[in-house]
Amino acid sequence: MAKKKKIPAEEPIEKQLWKAADKLRKNIDAAEYKHIVLGLIFLKYISDAFEALYDKLKQGEGEYAGADPEDKDEYRAETVFFVPSTARWGFLQTQAKQPTIGKTVDEAMDAIEKENPSLRGVLPKVYARGNLDPTNLGGLIDLVGNIAWGHAKSRSADVLGHVFEYFLGEFALAEGKKGGQFYTPRSVVELLVEMLEPYKGRVFDPCNGSGGIFVQSEKFVQKHQGRVNDISIYGQESNQTTWRLAKMNLAIRGIDSSQVKWNNEGSFLNDVHKDLKADYVVSNPPFNDSDWSGDLLRKDGRWQYGVPPTGNANYAWIQHFLYHLNPTGQAGFVMSKGSLTSKSSGEGDIRKELIEARLIDCIVNMPPKLFLNTQIPACLWFCSRNKANGKFRNRVDEILFIDARNMGHLINRRTKEFSEEDIRTIAETYHNWRNPDGDYEDVKGFCNSASIDRVRELDYVLTPGRYVGLALEEDDFDFKERFDMLKAEFTEQLKEEERLNALILQNLGKVKIDE
């Protein structure tokens, strides 16, 4: 009986599109190319949304009776961007094969910004540059124009939003270290959001990058059948290029980004939301930032638990997050693993104050290779302003430690990500621990609910490995011993390779003699 041919599974549309778009990149750097591609995806999104409402207004049925499809107020009333005729996707497609298509797209972006104040200064005008071949740009327009294939027009926004998000991640991977500055890996964002469960309230990220945390918060509410309008988004970003990506990323999801602000001074020097008290702070700040202007902020009111050192912003960020929480607020954020043990320049004293103030709820030790822009080991901190509140059980004198270093899987040689099962395991452990009806128990080598007394005994060090039962922690290993061992292993491997090469050459010589 003949074997059936195995039919390969069709790749998801976003992967097919990425491969096609990447082929058209030619000699353009990924950092520049992302604005070209993401700008077109955004343009397609707002054009689709406009066309959908335009058709209803044109038909003039029911509530749209007598409406003028070219009346801008009709679109503002339904929070749809007004797209002028020369910027509509159909028009651009008719011009896609013209040598002047780059200028046409730049003019379309300008026209959209003029009609929609919330998009002013946001959209890229990079399409007429000499390094972008008009033929390739026309190919991209055709490619993006087919994104909604096989989907109802009403769902095209969801598809475009998903593609936009996927492309952000792929461009971050392509850029490597630079890409990590605007993009927090999706699985890390998902874990933060799944653990915090921001169903309702004000969500704040004072270094919001391309807005992935906000998008994930909205998706989380939708996934759990909550009401998206119950969440308000507040953000700040010091990199204007990244802020533009965030504004587009949020707009394509229909998320109000009016409170996502940009200034080049950053959150420490110019806190644009200084009066905000949020229900949730979710963030991935720059690790170990030494250039945070700490010398200008020695007497700042945010340093309630100790003045952070001028050479490292870690404990400035932590206190900035806590300052912006309301009396029952919660925070979840990424931090350098060094923040769990450091005692330099008063950091140990600040950590002690945070622990004694009963603000720290949970610490998660992360595996290496999760982040694109750094090899610095990372962890997650979860803080709560009121650990005795009625929403969860009273855990005032406890801290949960989770060691997830052995979780995650490689997606390429340099980068890991958490699986859905990893995220569920970690999040459920935290929920079972903090919920009144939770079924929590310590698991040796993975999780431990430690008392504040135990943390005091260990001199306020917060490394999970110290609590969950591991014999050794990475921070304590003998560097010289480890280096000598690796050197010996490498020397042995070289000797083995030389021996195999000699055998191969010897065998090749025998073959020639036999012939």
N, C-alpha and C positions, 0 to 999 in steps of 0.2 A: 504493500500500500504506500503510495507516494506521500511524502511529508507535506503538510500544508505550509505554504510560505507565510512567514510571520510578517504581518503588515505593520510597519512602524507607526507608532502613535504620532498623530499630527501635533506639531509644536503649537503652544499657545500663540495667539495673534501677536502679543507684545514681543515675544522672542523672534518671530518671523520679521516683524517690523524693525526690531533693533538690528538684526543682521543685514537687512536691506539698507537701512539708513547708514550703518557703519561702512558699508561698501562704497557709499557715495561720499564719504568723508575725505577720501584721497589724502592730501597733504595738510589738512587743517587740524590743528591741535584740538584735542578733546575738550579742553577748557573753553575754547572759543566756539567749537562746533555745537556744544550743548545749548547755547543761546539761540543758535540758528534753528535747531530742530524743535526745542521746547517752545520757542516763540510761534512756530507754525502750528504745533499741536494746540496751543492756546487760542490762536486765531481761528482754527477750525472749530473749537469748542464754542467760542462766543458767536461765531457765524451760525452754527447749528441751532443754538438756543434762540438767536434772533429770528432765523427762518421759521422755526416752529411757531413762534408767537405771530410772526408776520402772516403766515398762512391762516391762522385763526382770525386775525383782524381783517384780512382780505375777504374771507368767507362771510364775515359779519353776522354770524348766527348767535342767538341768545344774548348773553351779556356783552358780546362784541358787536351787536347791531349798530350800524352807522359809524363804526370806528374807522379812523384813517390809518392805514398800515405804515405811513411815513411820519406819523405824529410821535415825536420823541417821548412825550409825556406818557403815552400808552406803555412804553417799555419800562420807563422809570417806575411806574405804578406796580409793575410785576417784577421789579429788581432784575431786569434783563438788560444787558448792555446794548445800546443802540449802535448798529453797524452801518456806516454810510455805504452807498451803492458801490463805490470804487474799492471798498475793503471787504466785500462779501466774498465768501469762498468760491461761489460760482464764477464771479468775475475774474478772480485770480487764476482759476483753472483755465479760463479762455486765453489768458496771457502767459501761461506757464512755458510755452515754447519760444517766446519772444526774447531776444537778447537783452532787453531792458527789464526783465522780470524782477531783478534785484531792486531796482529803483521803484518799481510798482509796489512791491511788498513793503519797502520802507515808508512809502507814502501812505499805504494802507494803515500801518501802525500809527503814524502821525495823526491820521484822520480819526482813528478810534480814540486816541488819547484826548483829542480836542472835544469830542462829543461826550466823553465819560471822565469827569474830574477825578474819580477814585483810581483811575489807571494812569494818570499823568506821571511821567518819569519812570514808568514801570516797564513798558514794552521795549524789546530790542529793535534797534534800527541798524542792522549789521549786514543787510542782504545785498547791498550794492558794492561791497568791498571787492577789491581785485582778486583776492585769493579764493573767492567762491565762484566757481564756474556756473554760468547761467543754465547750462544743460543739466548739471547736477542739481541745481536749485529746482528746476522744472521737474526733475525726477522725484525730489523730496515732496513737492506739492502734490504730485500724483499719488505718492505713497501715503501721505497723511490723509489725502482725500478719500482713501479706501479703508480707513480705520474702522468705520462702523459697518463693514461688510457682514452680512448674516445677522445683524442686530436690528431690532426695531428702532426707528429714528428717536423715539422717546427715551431709549436707553443709551443713545450715543454718548451722552454726557458721562455716564458711568464708565463706559469703555474708554473714552478719552482721558478721564481722570485716572483710571488704572494704568493706562499707557504712559501718561505723564509721570506718574510715581515710579513706574518700572524703569523708565528712561533716566530719571534722576539717579537711581541706584546704579544703573549700568555706567553712566557717565562718571559717577564717583569712583567706581572700580577702575575705569579707564584712566582716570587722572591720578589714582593712587593717593599719595600723601596729601596733595592739594585738595582732592575730592572730599576728604574727610572733614574739611573745614566747613563745608556747607551741608553735609549729609550725615545723619545718624543712621546706622544700619537698621533696616526695617525690623529685624527680629529683636533688637535691643529696645526699640520704641514699643513694640508690641508687648514685651515683657513688662516694661514700666507701666504701661496703660492697663494691662490685665491685672497687675498687682494693686494699683491704686483705685481702679474702677471709678473714673470720673463721670458718673451718670448725670450730675446736675451741678450747676454753679459756675464760678469764674475759674478758668484755667489760664495759668500764667507761665510763660517761658521767656526769661529776660535775655536769652541768647538763642533765638529761635531758628537760626539756620534757614533751611528751605521750607520750614513749616511742617515737617513730617509728623511731629508730635501732635500738632493740632488736627491734622488729617486723621491720624490714628484715633484720637479721642472721639471725633465725630463718628468714625466707622464703628468704634466700640459701642457707642450709644445705639446706633442703628442695628448693629448685630444683636444687641440684647433688647431690642424693641422699645428703647427709650424715646424720648422726644428731643430731637436735635436742637430745637429752639431753647431748651432748658440750659444749654451751655453757652457761655460768653468767652470769647477768645481775646487774650491780651498778650502782646509780645513786643520784643525789642531786638534789633539787630544792628550791629555797627558797620557791617560790610554792605555797601549799597547794592552791589551786584547780587549778593545772596538774598538781600531783602526783596529785590525784584522777583527772584525765583519763588520766594515764599508767597508774595502777593498773587502771582500767577497760579501757584499750586493751590492756594486757598480759593481763589476765584473759580477755578475749574471744578471745584467741589461744591460751589455755591455757599461757601463759608464766609461770613462777614469778617473782613480783615481790616476794618476801619481803625481798630485799636492795635494793629501791628505796625509799630513805628520804627523809623530809621533815624539815627544820628551817628556821626562818625566818632563821637566821644565815648560811646558805650554806656552800659548800665551803671557802672560805678561813678563816673564823673557826671553823667547827665541821665538820671533815672526818670524817664518820661512818665512812669506810672507810680510816682513816689507816694501817692495817697492810696494806692490799691491794696486791699486786703483780700487775697484770693482764697478760694476753697481748695484749690490744688495748684501746686507748683510742680511742673514736670520739665526737666532740662538736662542738657548735655553740655556743660560749660567747657572752655578750653582747659586742658590738663596743665597743672603746674605753671600757670602763666606768670612770668616774672615782670612783664611790662604792663602792669595794671594801674599805674599811677598811685600806688599805695602811699607814697610819701606825701601826697597832697590831701590824704583823707584820714590822717591819724586821729582826728577827733570826731569822726563821723558818728551820727546817732545809731547807725545800723550795727555797730560793734558792741552788742549788749553782753557778749560772753567773752570778750577779750579782743585786743587790737591785733589784726592779722599781720604777718610779716610783710614787708615791702617787696621781698623777693619771691613770693609765692601767693597766688590768689585763691588757693583752694578753700581756706577758711573764711576768706572774704565772700566767696560765692555762697558757701553754706549759710553764713549769717545773713546775706542778702536774701536768700530764699526764705529763711525763717522770718525775717522782718516783714515779708510780704504775705505771710499767712494770717488768716483771721483766727479767732480764738479756738475754732475747732478744725482748722485747716490741716492738710496733709501735703507732704512733699516727697517726691521720688526723683532722684537724679543720679547721673553718672559722675564718678569721681576717681581720681588717681588712687591706686591701692596704697600708695605711700601715706595718704591722709589717715589711714587706720592706725598707723604706728608712729608717725613723725613726732619728735619732741623738740625739734629745732625752732628757734625764734619764737617760743611761746605757744606753738601749735598744740603741744601736749596739754598745756593748761587750758586752752580753749576747748579741746575735746573733753577734758574732765568736766568742765562747766556744763557742756551740752548734755553729758551723760547724767550728771547730778541733777540737772534741771528736768530730767525725764523726757527729753525731746526725741531721743533716738529709738526708733521702733524696730527696725530690721536692717541687717547688713547682708548683702549677697556678694560673695566672691565670684568673679567672672573668669571664664577661660581666656587664654591668650588669643591673639589674632582676630578678635571681633571687630576692631576698629581699623579704618583704612589709613588714618593719618598719624598713628602712633603705635609703637610696640610697648608703651608703658602699660604695665598690668593695671586693670581697672576693676572697680567694684560699684555696686549700687547702694546708695543710702536711702532709707525711708524714714522720714521724721513725722511726728504728729504733735500738734500743739496741745492736745488733750487726750492722753492715753487712758483716761478714766471715763471718757464720754459714753453716753448710753447707746450710741450706734454700734459699738463693739464692746467686747468684754474689758474689764479693768485689767490692764497689763502694765501698770505704772512702774513696778519694780522688776520688769523683765525686758530683755532684748532678744529677738530671734536672730540666730546666725545660720545662714545657708551657704554651703560651699558647693558651688556649681562649676568648679574648675574642670571637672572631667566630662562636662556636658558640651553639646555643640558638635558640629561636623564640618569638615573642610568643603568649601565650594570651589576653591582653587588652591594653588600651593601656598598662597599667602593669607587667605581669608577664611574665617569660620563664621557660621551662623547657628542660631538655635533652631531646632525643629519645633513644630507645633506641640509635640509631646513634651519637649524640654520646657517650653513656656508654661504649659498646663501644669506640669509637675511642680515647678517652682512657685507659680502663682497659687495653686491649691494648698501648698504647704503653708504659705503665708496666711491665706484666708482661713484655713482650719485652725491656725494658731490664734488669730485675733478675733474670730467670730465666736459669739457666746455658745453656739451649738456645734462648734467645730470639733472634728475628731483628730486632734493633733497628738503626735508622740515623737520624741526624739529618735533620729535615725543615725547611728554611729557612722561618722565619716561624711554625713550630708547635712544634718540640721540639728540644732540644739537651742532650747529656750534657756538662756542663762539669766541668773539673778544679777541685780546690780552689785550685790556683795561679791559675786564671783568675778565680775568685771573689775571691781576695786582690787581684788587679790592679784589680778593680772595687770595691775598698774594702768588701767584704762586703755589698754590695747584692744582694738576691735577686729583683729584679723580672725575670720571665721574658723580657720584651721586650728586655732588655739582652743576652741570650744567644742567643735563637733567630734573630736576624738582622734584626729590624725596625729601621728607620732612626731612628724616634722612639718614645719611650715616653710614655704619658700624664702621668707625673709631671714630665716635663721641658718640656712645651710652654709657649709664651709666652701667659700668660693675657690680657694686654692686647690682644695681636694677635688672639687668637681672639675676644675680646669685641667688638672693633671690627668684625671681619668679620661676626659674627652680627648686630650692630646694623645694619650696612649692608644685609645680606640682608633683615632684617625691614622696614627702611624701603622697600626696593624692592618687597617684597610688598604693603605698604600702598598704595603708589602704583599698583601694578597693579590692586589691588582697587578703588580709587577710579575708575580709568579704565574698568574693566568696568562698574561701577555707573552711571557717566555714560552709557555706551553703551546699557545696558539701559533707562534712563529716556528716552533720546532715541528709541529704537525704540518704546517704549510710547506716546510722544507721536505718532509717525507713524501708529500703528495707530488711535488715536482720530480723527485728522484724516481718514483714509481712510474710516472708518465714517460 
